[in-house]
C-alpha cells in the first residue's frame, strides 16, 4: 500500500522504529527530524536501530524510548547477537519503520528490504535513492550524489510522515563531570586551563585519512609559529599512527588515541582553541559546538556533510576532486583527492584561527 505525503494518522501509530545504520554524524544530524517525529507521534513508542559503534552518541537523544544495535560489519559473536536483536524487533510488531539512510547501491537496497521483511512493520518509509527504494510505502526522493545537507533529507523524511520541523537546532550535551574529568586529564598531561589546545583528530574510515606525513608537517609548522599545546585524538586503531606522529614531529604531544570515550572527546573538543580533523564523526561534534575547525575533505560527499552548514567557525579544505570522487570506498590505495590538500593550506588556515583566538 502506498501512502501520500503526511497521510498517516498519528492515532494509527503506536510503535515506530527509526533505522539509522550510519555513523556518529548521521545520528547527530538526524536529531531535528527525530524531534519533529516525537512531536507528531507524541503517544507512540519510538525505537532506534543503530550500529553498535554509535550507541554512545544515540543514547543521549531524549526523543527515543529504546535503542537496538546491530554489529556491522558482523563479527562471529555479533552474528548471534544480531539474530537475537532481529527476533526482538520482529516481536515488537511495529506499525511504522523509517529508514533514515541513503541506499548507496543495489546491494544496500536489497539488504534494507531483507531487514524490513524480517521485522515486518505494517508501514515502511525511507529514502528512494536513485529509484532503489521501490519497497517503501512512503518514499523520499534522493539522488546518489545528494543535492542538500544530510540533515535536510532527514527533515524531508519527517515531513513525508506529517511532521514539520520547526526547530532545527543541534546539540551535543556535555556534563560538568565530563568537563572536570578531561580538565584533570589534561593537567596530568602537562596542559593547564589557560593554554590554547590544538586537537588533531586522526580518525575516520581509511579512505578519509589524510597521510600521516602531512599531519607531522602540519604540527611542526603550527608549533613554530604559534604558542599552543597539541592533543591527538582518534580511535584505538589510530594508536600506531598517533605514536608515529608523536615520535617524528619532535613536538610535545598528549596522545589520547583510543583512550577517550565519546563524551570525554566532546569535552576536549569544547575546550579546544582549534580542532583539525579528517571527515569523520568528531568533525560534526566540533561543528555543533562551534569550535574553530579545519576540516580536511577527500572522497566524502561535501554537499551532504559540509560542516559549514551549521558552523561559521569551520574551514573546509578540499583539493581538486579526481573523476572517481566522491565515492563510498572504505579503502583507497591512491588517496588522490586527500593528497591534493596541502599542508601549507592547513597550516595557514590553522594559524588564522589561532591568531583570532589570541586577539
N, C-alpha and C positions, 0 to 999 in steps of 0.2 A: 504493500500500500504506500502511495506517495502522499506526503503532507505539504501543503503550501506554507509559505513563509509566515511564521507566527500563528499557525492554525492549531497548534497543540495546546489544549486547555490545561492549566496548572492543576485543576481538580482531578485530572486523569493520571497524573504522575505522582506516585508515592515513593518510588525508588529510582534513583538516577545514578548512572555510572559514567564518570568522565575518564576517558582513556587518553593519557598523555605519556607516551613512551619515549620522550625526548630527553634532553639534558637539563641541567640546572637553569640555564637561561630560558628554555621553553616553559618550564614550570613557573618561574618568576614572572614572565611576561603574560602568562595566562590569568593572573590574579584579577584584573579588571573584569574579564569575561566571567570568571567564577563568581565574583561579587554580584554581577548582574543576574546570573542564573539563580543565585541564592535568594535574591530579592523577588524574582519572578516565581520561583517554585519554593516559596517560604515553608510550606508544610511537608516538602519531600525530604527524604533521607538522601544525601548526596555522598557517594563514594568516589574515590580517586584511585586509578590504577597507574602506577609508575614503575620505572626500572629501579632496582634496589639502590643504585648509587646516588639517586637523587632524593631518597626518602627524607634525609635530614632537612632538605630545602622545603619539601612538601608538607612536613608535619607542622610547620609554622603557619599554614594557611587556615584561617579561622572559619572559612566558608565550607569546609569539608568535614563530614562526620566520621569518615573511616577511610583508611588508606590501605591498599593492597599493593604488593610488589611482585614483579617478575624478574627473574635472573637472566638478563640479556647483556652480552651473549651467554648462553647457558653453560654452566659447569655441570659435572656429573651429579653432585649433590643438589645443585639448583634445579635440575630437571624434575626431581621428585617433589621439591617444594612448589615448583610451578604447577605441577599436576594437581597438588592439593589446593593451590590458590584458584585454579580454574574451576575445580569442583565446587569450591565455596561460592565463587561468583555465579555459577550456574544455579546453585541452590537459592540465591537471593531473588531470582525471578524479577529482574529489573524491568521497569516499564520503559525506560529510555536509556540507551547507551550512546555517548557522544565521543567521537574520535577527534581530538584537537591537534593532530599532527598531519604533516604532509605525507601523501602516499608517493614516495620518491621514485618508485619503479613498479612494474607489473608484479614482480615477486613480493614487494612490500604490500601491495594492494591485496594480493592473494592471502598473505599471512593475516592481514586485518580481517578479511572475510572469514577465514577459518576461525579466528579468535571469536568473532561475533557469532558464528554458527555454533560454537561450543557454549558460549554464555547464554545465547538465545534471548536477548532482550526483545520486548514487544515492538519497540520502535528503534531504528538505527539512524543516527545522524553523523555527518562528518564531511570532510573536505573532498570534493570531487576533483582531485588534482589531475589535470590534463585528461579528464574523462575516465579515470580509473576507478571512480567510486560509484559504479552503477548499482552496487548492492545496498547503498544507503537509501533510506526512505526520505530523509531531509538532506539535501546536497548543498554544499557551499562551494561556489566556483573558485578555482585557483589554477594558476599556471605553474609550470615546473620551476621557472626562474623566480617567480613571485614578483608582484607589482607593488607591494606595500610592505610596511613594517610587520613583523610577525605578530605582534600584539593585536594589530588591526584584523588579522584573519581570525583570531580567537573571538574578537568582538563581533565580527561578521557571523560567526557560528552562533554566538549567544543571540544575536538579533534574529537569525533564522528561526530560533526557538521562542521568539516573542519577548526576549529580554533585552531592553535597551540599556546601554552602558552610559550612565550619566557621570560616573566617577572613573576617570582613567588613571588615578594615582597608583603608584607602585611603592612598595616598602619592603625593607629587609630589616626587621627589628632586631636590635642587639641589646641584650640585658646588661645592666650595670655590672653584674657579676662576671660576664664575659669580658667586658672592658677592663675590669680590675685585674682579672687573671692574665690578660695579654700585657697590660702595663707591667705587672710583676715579671712576666717572662722576658719582656724587652729589657727591663732593668737588670735582670740576671745576665743578659747577653751584652751588657755594657752600653745600652741605649737609654738615655734619660728622657723625661717627658718634654723637655724643651728643645730637643733636637729634631731636625727635619728628617723624616723617614722616606726613603725611596724604596718601595716594594716592587720587586721584579718577579712576575709570575711566569713560570716555565711550563705550566700545564696545558692540556688540550690534546686532541687527537694527533697522532704523529704527523699527518699532512698539514696541520695548522701550526707546527712548531718552528719558529724562527731558528736558524742554525745557531749552535752553541757558540761558535767563534764570534758571531755578531753580538751576542749578549756580553761576552767578555770584553770586546772592544767598546761597547756602549757604556758598561760600568766604569771602565778605565777612563773614558772620555768625560763622563759626568764628574767623576771623582777629582779630576784635575782642575775643574773649573767651578765646582760648587761644594759648599760645606754641607754634608748630609751623611746619613748612615743608611747602609743598604741591608735590606732583608729579602732573602729569596723565598718564594712560596712555590708550591707545586704538590703533586701527588707523590705517593710512595715510589712509583715507577720513575719519577723525575730525580730521585736522590742521586743517582750516578752522575747525571749531567750537572746537577747542582754542586756536587763535590768538585767536579772538573772546573766549573766556573770559579768557585771559591779558591781553588788552588792556583789557577792560571792567571786570574785577574790581578793578583798581588794587592788586592784591596780587602780590608777587613769587612767581612760579610757575616750576618747572622743567618744561618741556613736552617729554614724550617720545613723544607720539602718533606712531605709525608708525615709531619708531626702535628698538624693542626686540624681540628675538626672545623666544620663549615662556619659555625658561629664565631669561633676564635679568629678564623680567617676574615670574616666580616668585620670584626672589631679592629683587626690590624688595618684593613683597607680604610676603615673610617678614620683611623688615626694618621694614615699616611699623607704626606705632603704631595706625593706623586705615586701613581701606580702605572707600571709599564707591563703590558700583558699581550699574550697571544689572543687570538679569537677563541674564547672559551668561557665557561660559566662565570668565573670570578670577574670577567670583564663586565658582565651585566650587573653584578653586585656593585661594582665601582660606579657604573653609570647611574644606578638607582640612588646611590649615596652622594652623587655629585662630587666624588673625589677626583681631583685633577688626574687625567689619564691619557697615556699614549697607547693606542690600540694598534696592533700590528696584524693586518689582514693579508691573507693569501688566497686560498681557493674557496673561502667561505662566501655565502650569499650576502653581500653587503647590504643590498636593499632590504632584505629581511631582518638583518641583525645589526644594523648600524647603531652604535650606542649614542650617536649624536641626536637621535630621535628623542631621547629622554634626558640627555645631559648636555649643558652648554659648556662643560669643562672637559670635554673629550676631544682629542685629536686622533683622527684615523689616518694611518699611513698604509698605502697600498700601491705597489708598483704597477706598471702597465700589465694588464692581465693577458696571459697567453690564450690561444684559441681553446684550450681544454678547460679553462676556468669560466664560471665557478663549477665545482664538482662535489660529489659526495664521497670521494675516495677517503678511506681511513688512512692509507699509507701512500706515499709517493716518493719514488727514488730521486726524481729530478728537483722537486721543490722550486720550480722555475719562478712561480709567482712570488713566493716568500723571499727568494734571494734578490728580487728586484727592489725590496725595501732596504734602503741603505742605512748603515749605522750612523752616518752623518746626519740624516734626516731625523732619526730617533733621538740622537744626542741634542740636536738643535731644538726640537720640539720640547724635550725634557727640560733643557736649560731655560727655555722661555717660561714654562710653568714655574720653575724654581725661582726665577728672578721676580716674578709677580708675587710669589709666596713670601719672599724676603721683604718686599716693599710693604 
